[in-house]
């Protein structure tokens, strides 16, 4: 299972990468492997305000539909439109090609509340 050390993680299996004063968000390798083949991704519009731990979209696999939860609060400043035509990127490249949104955090310190890679690995090993 790929758990990049430089990222932070939510209990709901989203990852967050701080990039200056924005945060890029996607779902983890563990999440995509549990979901199976992703066939559709629904994401918010640019400008949407997100609240930490609240749903911001969904991913649909051949098995199920799962909600996506915002790991931190903020305004959506970019959406990965590539996923509209290529939802399989989530399975192929969850940390690179399949980033989902970029947000401008309302409070950057919320990132500190997310799990480290080590904490996330411990959590998934217990599931």
N, C-alpha and C positions, 0 to 999 in steps of 0.2 A: 504494500500500500504506500503510495507516494504522499508524504506529508512534508512539504517544503518548510524548512526551519525559519525562514524570514517572514512567514505569514502569521496572522493571528486567526483564530477559529471560533465559531459560535457553537453552542450546544446543539443547534439545529443543522450543523454540517455545512455552513457557509464559510468561505475564507475571505479575509480582508488584507489587502496590500496597500500600505501607506505610500503615496507617491506625492511628496511635497505637501500641499495643503488639500489634496483630494485622497479618496480611498476607493480602490478598485475592488469589486466584489464578484464572487462566483460561488459555485458549489464544489465540494471536495471530491477527490478521487474516490474516497469511501462512499460518499453519497451516490455518485453516478454508478458505481459498481452494484450498490444495493438496488437501485432503480431499474437497471437493465437498459435496453436500447431506448434512448430518448428520441421521441418523434415530434415534439412540439415544445416551444418555450414561449411563455407569455411574460412580457416585461413591462414596466411602467413607462410613461412618457417622460421626456426630458422636462425638467421643471417640477416634477412631482416631489412632494415633501414626504419623506419616510420617517417613521418612528421606530426606534430600536425594538426588536422582538415582535414587530407587527408584520403581517404578510405584505410583500411588494410584488408578487407575481407567482407563477407556477411553472413546473416542468411536468410534461406528460410523457410517460414511457409506455411500452407495450403492456406493462403490468398495472400501472397505477398513475394517478395524478397527485403530485406533491406540491404543497405551498412552499414558497421561498420566503424566508424571514430576514428582515433587515438586521444585520449585526450591530449597526449603530444608526443614529438619527442624522438626517441631513437632506439636502436637495440633490436630486438626480441631475447630473450635468452631462452625462453621456450614456448611451444605450448601445449594446452590441447588436446592430441590425443584421449582422452576418448570421446570427442564430435563427432568424426567420426562415432562411433558405437552407441552412445547414445545422439543424439541431443536433446532428450526430457529433459535432465538435465537442459537445459536453462529454461524450464518452471518450473521444479520441484525445482531447487536450484540455482537461478541466481547468488547468492553471494558466494557460496561455491563450489559445484561440477562443476558448469558451468563457472568457470573462463575461459577466452579464451587464453590470452597470458600474458607473463611476459616480460617487457622490461627493459633494462638498459638505463635510460634517458640520453640524451645528455645534458640536462639542468634541474636539479631537481627543480629549481625555477618555471618551467612551471606549476607544481602541484598547486602552489599558485593562478594561474589564473583560476582554476576550481571552480565550485560552491560548497559551503558547503551544507550539508544535508538540512539545513533550506532554503537556496536559491533555491535548486533543488525542494523541496516540493512546494514552492511558484510558481515556473515555471510550474510544472505539474498540479497544481490546477487551473491555468489560461487556460490550454489547453482544 
